[in-house]
Amino acid sequence: MKKSNRLRKGWGFKLGSSLICLTLLGSILVSCGQPKADPPKAPVVEEQTPPDEPAQEDPISSGEPQTAYTAPLTGLPLDQPVTTRPLSIMINNAPAARPQSGLTQADIVYEVLAEGGITRLIGIFQSKGTDETIGPIRSIRPYLIDIGESYGGVLVHAGGSNDAYAILQKQHKEDLDEIGNAGAYFWRDKSRKAPHNLYSNADKLREGADKHGYKKDVNIPSYKFRAEDDMPEGDNASGVEITFLLKSYKVSYQYHEASKVYLRSINGKPHIDLNTNQQLTAANVVILGADHKTLDDVGRLAVNVVSGGEAILLQRGKVIKGQWVRGKGDVIRFVKNGQEVPLFPGTTYFNIVPNAPTFDSHVEIHQS
């Protein structure tokens, strides 16, 4: 796929006073003509990372069922139903914040641009995680609120933009803010420099949510999942490289056939969970294009995470080209020919890149 870092006029990214200001030419492409209809309804219905050999996730066989329950966001087997309200945690992805802690415990992970050309991670923690360290935790933006709330999650962050705070306060969002209302449920790691040293864990955050009287029972979305031994669809693809904006933020996923997961790297080096010293992995990798708009001189962004558009899905060494859609009150879903494509059980990474200058310019598929 063709790579380009040129952006169109009217959608320029300002990468801070010390970074190159890019200018968009023309109007943003409307992605794939995808209608904004509600996506198909998914039935209610994890993954360790590798040292030398990636650990294979517990299988869900299409034959005799091994367990009575599955996790709604991963499709992995459970001994008992887990109805715990998700935590939607804003995780720092600046170079000084790496390696992060706790991402191997996330059910879903999003990566999306923040100002200055850096990216931010949103970890959705629902079926896994108790006292494992999670962080560094960072600030929130309006589109991060939107993504986090789509999973019914308590929003976890440290500060935010003025627009984000306006939404949180005026709409009475249920959030845990280290700076504002929940400092007791976070801690600073003195071995790292601020602001890249703020941490918590799921147990402490759920304690904080309980102290605030936040709802425990929420509608938790679910995805469609394939049986473990189903044959994947699509063309052969051994991996993918993603350039969000800066060349210093190149993310790649390489398929590991023995464990049936993708190994995540950043800037050519394995992306590690500091808790386990294991490389981050994904059973499914979704890359989707969204319209981005610069709001101010700092480079703060508006990212359209509602309207749908072009997308690709990688699973089991195959790639499928399709679209992403999002119905009212629902999460982002990947569809092909108007039908939701089932995921394989395990963690899913959603990577949101700009539509400009083209979606394809941010993505390079590695053919097998």
Secondary structure, 3 states (H helix, E strand, C coil): CCCCCCCECCCCCCCCCCCCCCCECCCCCCCCCCCCCCCCCCCCCCCCCCCCCCCCCCCCCCCCCCCCEECCCCCCEECCCCCCCCEEEEEECCHHHCCCECHHHCCEEEEEECHHHCEEEEEEECCCCCCCEEECECCECHHHHHHHHHCCCEEEECCECHHHHHHHHHCCCCEEECCCCCHHHCEECCCCCCCCCEEEEHHHHHHHHHHCCCCCCCCCCCCCECCCCCCCCCEECCEEEEECCCCCCEEEEEEECCCCEEEEEECCEECEECCCCEECEECEEEEEEECEEECCCCCCEEECCCCCEEEEEEECCEEEEEEEECCCCCCCEEEECCEECCECCCCEEEEEEECCCCCHHHEEEECC
